[in-house]
Amino acid sequence: WDGTWRILIFDIPETRKFIREILRRKLKEWNFLQLQRSVFITPYACEKILHELFEILEIKHHAYIITSQKIGTLDDMLKNHFRLT
């Protein structure tokens, strides 16, 4: 782990609900942790593959990756979840 969290947020229109569900399914398959309905997190470098997925699903204007070194009070829980401690 390089010490950086990757937080994926998205707001995909209701008219593209099927695409939104494909994205959620793929993120869970890749072991992202769902923090909220449209917020997922992982400690692993994955920006390139996510951007490729955004292109394939045509959602690059609806999905964003945020990187952070700390997630406040969630840090310990997240490190435990991903077995990083």
C-alpha positions, 0 to 999 in steps of 0.5 A: 500500500502506498499510503493513498486512498482512492475515493470514487464518487459518481452521479450517474443519471437515472436514465442510465441506471443500468450503467450505474449498476454495472459500475457498482457491480464491477467495483464490488468485484474489485473489492472496493468498499462501498461507503455510501450509495455512490461512494467507494474506496480502495487503497490500491492504485487503480486510476488507469483501469478506472479511467478505462472503465469510465470511457467504456461505460461513457461516464467520464463526466459523471465519475471522479477519483479523489486521492487522499492520505487520510480519511479522518476518523475512518482511517483505522476502520478502513485499514482494518477492512483492507488488512493494512495494519 
